[in-house]
């Protein structure tokens, strides 16, 4: 499902216009993005948790030359599904 199809599904399920559903989806994604930028987590009970994980600095290899390189530490977004979502997918 792409963004356009998701907007159509939101509009249908929430009895909204496609324009309103698009604005709602954009608002949700911006809110989650802003929370993660501030190192906050977003918990949607039953659906899951969006969190920021810290990846430590590590050693790696350049695949072209084989030379050892240092891969910098980074903060990465992560999603952990909730029980309700897991159960729905498991069917």
N, C-alpha and C positions, 0 to 999 in steps of 0.2 A: 504494500500500500504506500503510495507516495503522498505528498502533502495535499495535493488537490483532492485526492480520493478521501483522505482523512477529513478535510474540511467538509466534503459532501456528507460523510458519515456523521460528523458532529451536527451539521445542520439538520439532518434527518432525525437523529436521536433526540436532539434538544429542542426541536421545533423552532429553529432559528433560520434566518436567511443565510445564504452562503457568505455574504459580506460580513454579517455579524459573527458567524462561525469562524471565518478567517481572522477577524480581529481578536476573537477570544483565544484562538490557537496561538497567534503571535504574542498576545499578552501573557499567556501561560509560559511559553518558551522563554520570553524575556525575563519573567519573574524567576524562573528556575536558573537561568544563566546568571542573573544578578546575584542571587543567593549563593551560587557556587563560586562566583568571583570573590565574594566576601568570606569565603571558607565556611559558609553555613551549609547545613544539609536541608533537604526538602523531603518530608515524610508524608506520603499519601497512604493512610492506613488501608491495608488489604491490597493495594496496588504495588507499592514498593518505595524505596528510598534512593534519592539522588544524593551522592556524597562526593567530596573531594578526597582523593587518596594521594599520598606523597610517595613518589618513586625515588628511591635512593640512587646516588651516583653509582655507576657500575662500569666495568670494563667490557669492551666489545671488540670486534674485528672488522676492518674494512673488507668487504667481500671482494673488491677488485684487487687489492694489493696484499691482503692478509695482515696488514700492519695493525697492531693493537691501538685502540682509541679509547678515550674516556667519554662515556655517554653521561651528560649532565643530569643532575637531579631534576625532577619535574613534578608538578602537580597535575593530576589527571582526573577528569570527571568519571564517576563510576555509578552504575545503577544496580541495586540489589532488589530483585523482585520479591513481593510480599506473598504470603501463603495463599491468599485468594487468587492472585494472578497465576501462581504456580499450579494450583488445583484446576483452574479454568483451562490452562494450556494442556495439562496432563490428561484432561478429559474424562 
